[in-house]
């Protein structure tokens, strides 16, 4: 209660024009960023942004681990007032994030980041989310959900961010469309590096039930180049280790990304199983309109009425080299044509060699395991 009163007091001072930095240590610059030192500071940032302060070009730096203690969280940034600053988590955790009974169409630690443009080269980096629970039930026309952010756009770089998920779900008997990704729901015109999603506990999963079509991915729901400046978005060194279960007809579902358009995907993998109904459902990328290299999946696919298990559903003239699978029918579907991914050799599965095309700059071999990204070695640390 005392924390809540102090935040309201700071907001009142801000409204009176005393300053958007009041209550934060630092100057908000790259060399002297505003410090996020506690749950109170993080909540104050949410209140300030959602109250109208976008922090365009302003820098924030998290100085310690933060426990939100399961208190209902209001995402930082809305469609009307997106967050336009930069945030460096510095490898610290934000734990026990819980969202339910939502009042926004963008759900995550951040709601909407970057819409309408942002100054400089903005970024979200180094945030480790532990024990995320987001359960949405209300029908929305355009709902986006991700542990880190509902939507990120306008040239942002997302680097070194991770989430351990307890539950990310959308269920609505009245229907409703959702774009849901383990880390980010919608990413447009962004670069993502060294990011990943894992299940926080046995049974933790991404689940969607709706009578309307949805887009769902283990790491990202929809990932697109930015149409206004025709930028090709890219994601490099990333993985998803989470089960994806979707009961929504005509949906687009992937164990790694739901929809990837005008993108470059390199040095990525997925481990979780995918369960879905009819639609564009694939073990790695649901619908691919881009290029990539050096990726693999170890998950299994279960789609009712489908006997051919696609690695991804590709359209157009994509070049996807050295995409590997483990033990199922590794099919690329590209228009009317069918082509195949590459099956792991026994030596690669046993960690004796790297698969052809995989670089030692990004991958390592360990006995008894498939290739591992170097960032994954040592648990949550990035190397």
Secondary structure, 3 states (H helix, E strand, C coil): CHHHHHHHHHHHHHHCCCCCCCCCCCCCCCCCCEEECCHHHHHHHHHHHHCCCCCCCCEEEECCCEECCCCECCCECCCCCCECCEEECCCCEEECCEEECCCCCEECCEEEECCCCCCCCCEEECCEEEEEEEEECCCCCCEEECCCEEEECCCCEEECCEEEEEEEEEEECCCCCEEEECCEEEEECCEEEEEEEEECCCCCEEEEEECCCCEEECCEEEEECECCCCECEEEEEEEEECEEEEECCCEEEECCEEEEEEEEEEEEEECCCEEECCEEEECCEEEEEEEEEEEEECCCEEECCCCCCEEEEECCCCCEEEEEECCCCCEEEECCEEEECEECCHHHHCCCCCCCCCCCCCEECCCCCCCEEHHHCCCCCCC
